Amino acid sequence: MPTSRPKFSDEEEEFLVTPEDLKALPDSPGVYFMKDSTGKIIYVGKAISLKNRVRSYFQSSRNLNLRIRSMVEQVDRFEYITTNSEVEALVLECNMIKEERPKYNIRLRDDKQYPWIKITIKESFPQIYITRKIKRDGSKYYGPYTNVQALKETFKLLRRLFPIRSCRHDLDRERIERPCLNFHIKRCLAPCSGQVAKEAYQEVIKEICMFLEGRQSDLVNKLKQEMDIAANDRQYEKAAHLRDRIRDIEKVLEKQMVVASNYEDLDVFGLAQDQRGAIVQVFQVRQGKLVGREYFSLTEGEETEPGEIIEAFLPQYYDNSGFIPKEVLVPFNLESMGALGIWLDGQRGSKVNLRVPQKGDKAKLLQMARENADLLLKQVRFREEQSLNRTTEILNQLQQDLNLDKPPLRIEGFDISNIQGEEAVASMVVFENGVSKGGEYRRFKIRTIEGPNDFAMMQEAVRRRFRKGLEERQQLATELGKFARFPDLLLIDGGKGQLSAVYEVLSELGLTHLNLISLAEREEEIFKLDCNEPIRLSERSESLMLLQRVRDEAHRFAITYHKTLRDKRTKASGLDVVTGIGPKKKQQLLKHFGSLKRIKQATVEELMEVDGINRKLAEKVKEQIELL
């Protein structure tokens, strides 16, 4: 993977690479990675010709938009991987963007993943649940959903309509003797205790897939046939149950608007942009009816070409999707239209027509999607303006309540979590303009303190945080480092003792000018060093509520990390008593079975499925682990 280092000329306002670097670039398809001085990937792109595309970045900056100019200014070197085709480059680019989340790629605005409905179809008795993590494990994923409340309502309806299990047991490895209450109230077929055949259960899963794919009309026809058969066979209870399911599904159909007369499956994309970002509106049309509308906020504004946004969005939206329609309508001709079409064909398993209709009903659908995107963007900006005004009021009030020199635009909260000093950790959370900044959270594993000493643990965490910040400021001469930005307000969970302990550290580092408070949970009292008495705010005070949110988030983040470390230790310690297997085989066993409990339940033959475990060793593990 050849690399090059761009050389910048301020006088010529050009970004140049040496002739040798340019000669090394192949005139073939591939993916390139722009890296900053720390080696972090800040941009991933694909190209039909790596030579032409990469060279274009280091020519006159006048030809580049603001986002790309900003990116190129931070590039220290680039790397590339050649591929056999543009489609292969698109797939690799999509995977790298999801894995690395580069700063300058067009991406969904929210740091968090959108929720999906997951069906584990590879299992004999599949599970269905909501998840925010997509794994390439052969499962089907439906989504993403931007309206979490609507998703929960959909999921609730699925549970009512279809008798599927809600437990998370691995039924390929374990069986439960007695079914739970859901079986007795006819909400589950109880595959856990062998009450239903694999084929019958999977038929229900197919019906759920039909529902989620918008094929409710086909599902109703199927259920009506089953109802007629049950009635003819005098299975009246089963027929009545099917009748009720049909009625509930038909209620869903009544709410769906007919937008295409020829009963087609379509996805329609509309786009709206302004200086602060973009909105992509997606209309999901199934069998001629509008069954779903989702919208997504992206980070790119008016300086980015509209086609570039749609081209970057489609792979993010369709990757791992459980259903792709036969036709996808986009508002612009895209540079990689052919490659995207071939990629969609592969994702669907059959031909997908990716096109820009110019007239007729489908062009009207595109226009409707565009108009909806415009309206949504205006609504989003209006809500953001209202939220900003409200947050400004709260921060100004907090400034007055705490007698600060300026509103605390950036608040950092610290907390400690441990059990009698074991697996001690500290958390640091960040709120800016009243909103949590998850990407700037930090966690610390306490290194120097033994035994239960929360004061000293808090001192270690704060010392490490600000010492690192001071080092970054000195080395970089800016506030761009991970720790270089200092808070307008430092919030410690606890009372006077914690406050004094942290102040000692700030004095040691020459940072006593930082605003420091502690918030005691029992009486919700605020302690400041320059106040003899604690500050007590009304329980309805919005400034107090903001401090509570910071404190509670720091507490949650610390406990989550502590629990993760504790669970790892518990798993490891359980296998430590088994002689004859080293750390590598212990890790393989845990990775294969997922938990110590499942290892204990495994047969000798199942243990032998793990690499490096022969029968003799499996029998030895089985004998010893059963004693735990």
VEXVEXLUM-553344 format. One line per 5 residues: number of its first residue (from 1); for each residue x, y, z of C-alpha. Coordinates in steps of 0.2 Angstrom, whole numbers, m for minus. Layout:
NUM	X/Y/Z; ... $
end
This chain:
1	0/0/0; 10/15/m6; 9/31/4; 14/49/0; 15/65/10 $
6	7/80/2; 17/96/2; 8/113/4; 12/129/m4; 3/144/4 $
11	10/156/m9; 2/146/m23; m13/140/m13; m10/123/m20; m8/106/m13 $
16	5/96/m22; 13/79/m21; 30/75/m28; 30/68/m46; 36/51/m39 $
21	21/50/m28; 10/53/m43; 19/41/m54; 16/27/m41; m3/29/m41 $
26	m11/16/m53; m24/20/m66; m36/7/m59; m51/6/m48; m49/6/m29 $
31	m51/14/m12; m40/28/m5; m38/33/14; m33/50/19; m24/51/36 $
36	m19/65/48; m2/66/57; m7/54/70; m11/41/57; m30/42/60 $
41	m41/39/44; m50/56/41; m58/52/24; m61/36/13; m65/37/m5 $
46	m67/26/m20; m62/29/m38; m63/22/m55; m45/29/m58; m35/31/m42 $
51	m22/41/m51; m35/54/m57; m45/55/m41; m31/56/m28; m21/69/m39 $
56	m36/80/m40; m35/84/m21; m18/91/m22; m21/104/m36; m28/121/m34 $
61	m39/123/m19; m51/134/m29; m58/118/m37; m62/110/m20; m77/114/m9 $
66	m75/120/9; m77/102/17; m63/94/6; m52/110/7; m53/108/26 $
71	m49/89/25; m34/91/13; m26/104/25; m25/90/38; m19/76/27 $
76	m2/70/32; m2/55/20; m13/44/10; m14/25/6; m24/15/m6 $
81	m30/m2/m11; m33/m7/m29; m49/m17/m33; m54/m27/m48; m70/m16/m52 $
86	m79/0/m46; m92/m11/m38; m78/m20/m27; m72/m2/m23; m89/3/m17 $
91	m91/m12/m6; m74/m9/2; m78/10/4; m94/6/13; m86/m6/25 $
96	m72/6/29; m83/21/32; m94/10/44; m79/4/53; m68/20/54 $
101	m82/33/54; m70/46/46; m72/64/50; m74/71/33; m85/58/25 $
106	m104/61/22; m112/52/36; m128/52/46; m128/66/59; m132/56/75 $
111	m117/47/83; m128/34/89; m134/20/77; m152/20/72; m162/5/78 $
116	m167/m10/67; m178/m25/69; m167/m41/69; m173/m58/65; m160/m72/68 $
121	m165/m83/54; m150/m94/55; m157/m101/71; m169/m116/72; m181/m106/81 $
126	m177/m88/77; m177/m73/89; m184/m56/85; m179/m40/94; m174/m22/92 $
131	m155/m19/90; m143/m4/86; m129/m15/81; m128/m24/64; m117/m40/63 $
136	m114/m50/48; m121/m65/56; m133/m71/43; m148/m62/52; m161/m52/43 $
141	m162/m33/48; m177/m22/44; m174/m3/46; m166/8/50; m180/17/60 $
146	m178/36/64; m195/36/74; m191/26/89; m208/27/96; m216/21/80 $
151	m204/7/80; m209/2/97; m227/2/92; m223/m9/77; m214/m21/88 $
156	m228/m22/100; m240/m25/86; m229/m40/80; m229/m47/97; m248/m46/98 $
161	m250/m53/80; m238/m67/80; m235/m80/93; m216/m79/94; m204/m81/108 $
166	m197/m66/118; m184/m76/127; m165/m75/122; m161/m93/125; m150/m102/113 $
171	m162/m116/108; m150/m125/97; m140/m129/113; m153/m129/127; m170/m134/131 $
176	m182/m127/145; m193/m140/154; m208/m129/157; m215/m115/145; m217/m98/152 $
181	m233/m88/155; m233/m82/136; m237/m99/131; m252/m101/142; m259/m84/136 $
186	m256/m89/118; m243/m76/115; m229/m89/111; m228/m107/103; m216/m112/117 $
191	m202/m119/106; m191/m119/121; m200/m134/128; m203/m143/111; m222/m138/110 $
196	m220/m133/91; m211/m141/77; m196/m131/69; m205/m130/52; m221/m123/60 $
201	m212/m110/69; m202/m104/54; m218/m102/45; m223/m89/58; m206/m80/55 $
206	m209/m80/36; m226/m71/40; m217/m58/51; m205/m55/36; m219/m52/24 $
211	m227/m40/37; m211/m30/39; m208/m30/20; m224/m21/17; m233/m37/10 $
216	m248/m36/21; m260/m39/8; m251/m55/3; m251/m60/21; m269/m57/23 $
221	m273/m68/8; m262/m82/15; m270/m81/33; m288/m81/25; m284/m97/16 $
226	m277/m105/32; m293/m99/41; m304/m107/28; m295/m123/30; m296/m123/49 $
231	m315/m119/48; m317/m133/36; m308/m145/47; m318/m139/62; m304/m131/71 $
236	m314/m117/76; m303/m110/89; m288/m109/77; m300/m101/64; m306/m88/76 $
241	m288/m84/81; m283/m81/62; m299/m71/60; m293/m59/74; m275/m58/66 $
246	m283/m54/49; m293/m40/57; m278/m32/65; m268/m32/50; m282/m25/39 $
251	m283/m10/52; m265/m7/47; m269/m8/29; m283/5/31; m270/18/37 $
256	m259/16/22; m261/28/7; m262/22/m11; m249/31/m21; m246/19/m36 $
261	m259/11/m46; m249/m4/m52; m245/m11/m35; m226/m9/m36; m213/m10/m23 $
266	m203/7/m23; m191/17/m12; m191/35/m16; m178/47/m10; m180/66/m8 $
271	m166/79/m3; m166/96/5; m150/106/10; m145/122/19; m129/129/26 $
276	m130/118/41; m134/101/34; m145/90/24; m161/80/26; m164/64/16 $
281	m183/59/15; m187/41/11; m204/35/5; m207/16/6; m220/11/m6 $
286	m225/m8/m5; m238/m15/m17; m243/3/m22; m246/9/m4; m236/21/6 $
291	m231/10/21; m217/20/29; m208/37/29; m191/40/37; m180/54/36 $
296	m161/56/40; m151/71/45; m134/71/37; m118/82/41; m116/90/24 $
301	m123/107/19; m125/117/3; m107/117/m2; m108/98/m6; m115/92/m22 $
306	m133/85/m20; m129/70/m30; m113/66/m19; m124/66/m4; m137/54/m11 $
311	m123/43/m18; m115/42/m1; m131/39/8; m138/24/m2; m124/12/3 $
316	m127/17/22; m145/15/20; m146/m2/11; m131/m11/18; m137/m27/27 $
321	m155/m22/24; m168/m36/25; m178/m30/10; m174/m20/m5; m188/m16/m18 $
326	m187/m19/m36; m186/m1/m40; m176/14/m32; m180/32/m37; m167/45/m34 $
331	m168/64/m38; m152/65/m48; m141/56/m60; m126/49/m49; m108/48/m54 $
336	m108/29/m49; m125/25/m55; m120/9/m63; m109/3/m49; m123/7/m36 $
341	m135/m3/m47; m124/m18/m48; m121/m17/m29; m140/m16/m25; m143/m31/m37 $
346	m131/m41/m26; m139/m35/m10; m156/m40/m16; m151/m55/m25; m160/m50/m41 $
351	m162/m35/m53; m165/m17/m45; m170/m3/m56; m160/12/m50; m167/27/m60 $
356	m172/46/m61; m190/46/m68; m193/62/m78; m212/61/m80; m227/52/m75 $
361	m233/46/m58; m216/41/m52; m209/59/m56; m223/66/m45; m218/54/m31 $
366	m200/61/m32; m207/78/m32; m218/74/m16; m202/67/m8; m192/83/m12 $
371	m206/94/m5; m208/83/11; m189/85/13; m190/104/12; m204/104/25 $
376	m194/93/37; m178/103/35; m188/119/40; m196/110/55; m179/103/61 $
381	m171/120/60; m186/128/69; m185/115/83; m166/117/84; m168/136/86 $
386	m181/134/100; m170/121/109; m155/133/107; m164/148/114; m171/137/129 $
391	m153/130/132; m146/147/132; m159/153/145; m155/138/156; m136/141/155 $
396	m138/159/159; m148/154/174; m135/142/179; m122/155/178; m132/166/190 $
401	m136/152/202; m117/147/203; m111/165/202; m99/160/187; m90/173/176 $
406	m98/166/160; m112/153/155; m104/135/157; m105/130/138; m94/115/141 $
411	m97/105/157; m87/89/162; m94/77/175; m83/64/184; m88/49/194 $
416	m80/33/202; m87/15/202; m79/1/212; m84/m13/224; m73/m12/240 $
421	m59/m5/228; m60/m20/216; m61/m16/197; m60/3/201; m64/15/187 $
426	m68/33/184; m79/41/170; m78/58/162; m93/64/152; m95/80/142 $
431	m110/91/139; m109/106/127; m123/118/126; m133/107/137; m131/91/125 $
436	m121/76/129; m106/73/118; m104/55/118; m89/55/106; m79/65/120 $
441	m83/54/134; m67/46/142; m65/32/155; m50/28/167; m45/12/175 $
446	m38/16/192; m20/11/192; m12/18/208; m25/16/222; m27/0/231 $
451	m42/m3/242; m58/8/244; m53/26/243; m65/36/232; m56/52/236 $
456	m39/46/230; m47/38/215; m56/54/210; m39/63/212; m30/50/200 $
461	m44/52/187; m44/71/187; m25/72/188; m23/61/172; m36/70/163 $
466	m29/88/165; m11/82/165; m14/75/148; m23/91/142; m9/102/148 $
471	4/91/138; m7/92/122; m8/111/124; 10/112/125; 14/100/111 $
476	1/106/99; m1/124/104; m19/122/101; m35/115/109; m37/102/95 $
481	m31/87/106; m43/74/114; m40/82/131; m34/100/126; m51/108/128 $
486	m55/112/146; m72/114/154; m81/130/159; m88/120/173; m81/104/182 $
491	m94/94/191; m89/80/203; m101/68/210; m100/69/229; m99/82/243 $
496	m86/93/252; m73/79/253; m73/75/235; m73/94/231; m58/97/242 $
501	m49/82/235; m51/87/217; m46/105/221; m29/99/228; m26/91/211 $
506	m31/107/202; m19/117/213; m5/105/210; m7/108/191; m10/127/192 $
511	m28/126/186; m37/133/201; m45/146/189; m57/132/183; m75/133/190 $
516	m77/118/201; m92/111/210; m99/95/218; m116/88/218; m122/77/233 $
521	m135/65/228; m144/63/244; m150/81/246; m145/87/229; m134/100/237 $
526	m121/110/227; m104/113/235; m92/127/230; m76/131/238; m80/150/240 $
531	m97/146/248; m98/141/266; m115/134/264; m121/122/251; m132/130/237 $
536	m149/123/237; m159/125/221; m178/121/218; m181/104/213; m190/111/198 $
541	m175/122/193; m170/118/175; m152/122/179; m152/109/193; m160/97/181 $
546	m145/100/169; m132/97/183; m142/81/188; m142/75/170; m123/77/169 $
551	m120/68/186; m132/54/182; m124/51/165; m106/51/173; m113/38/185 $
556	m121/27/172; m105/28/161; m94/23/176; m105/9/181; m106/2/164 $
561	m87/1/162; m85/m6/180; m98/m20/176; m89/m24/159; m72/m26/169 $
566	m81/m36/182; m89/m48/170; m73/m51/161; m64/m55/177; m79/m67/182 $
571	m78/m76/166; m59/m78/166; m59/m83/185; m71/m97/182; m60/m105/169 $
576	m44/m102/179; m48/m117/189; m47/m129/174; m30/m136/172; m23/m141/155 $
581	m29/m126/145; m20/m109/143; m26/m91/140; m28/m94/121; m40/m109/123 $
586	m49/m101/137; m53/m86/126; m58/m98/111; m70/m107/123; m78/m91/129 $
591	m79/m84/111; m87/m101/105; m100/m103/119; m102/m85/124; m103/m88/143 $
596	m96/m100/157; m114/m106/159; m115/m113/141; m98/m120/143; m104/m130/158 $
601	m119/m136/148; m109/m141/133; m106/m160/129; m89/m167/126; m93/m168/107 $
606	m98/m149/108; m82/m144/117; m72/m154/104; m79/m142/90; m67/m128/97 $
611	m51/m127/88; m37/m136/98; m48/m146/110; m47/m164/107; m57/m178/116 $
616	m45/m180/130; m44/m162/134; m63/m160/132; m66/m174/144; m54/m165/156 $
621	m62/m148/154; m80/m156/156; m75/m165/172; m67/m150/181; m79/m137/175 $
626	m94/m147/182; m87/m145/199; m89/m125/198 $
end
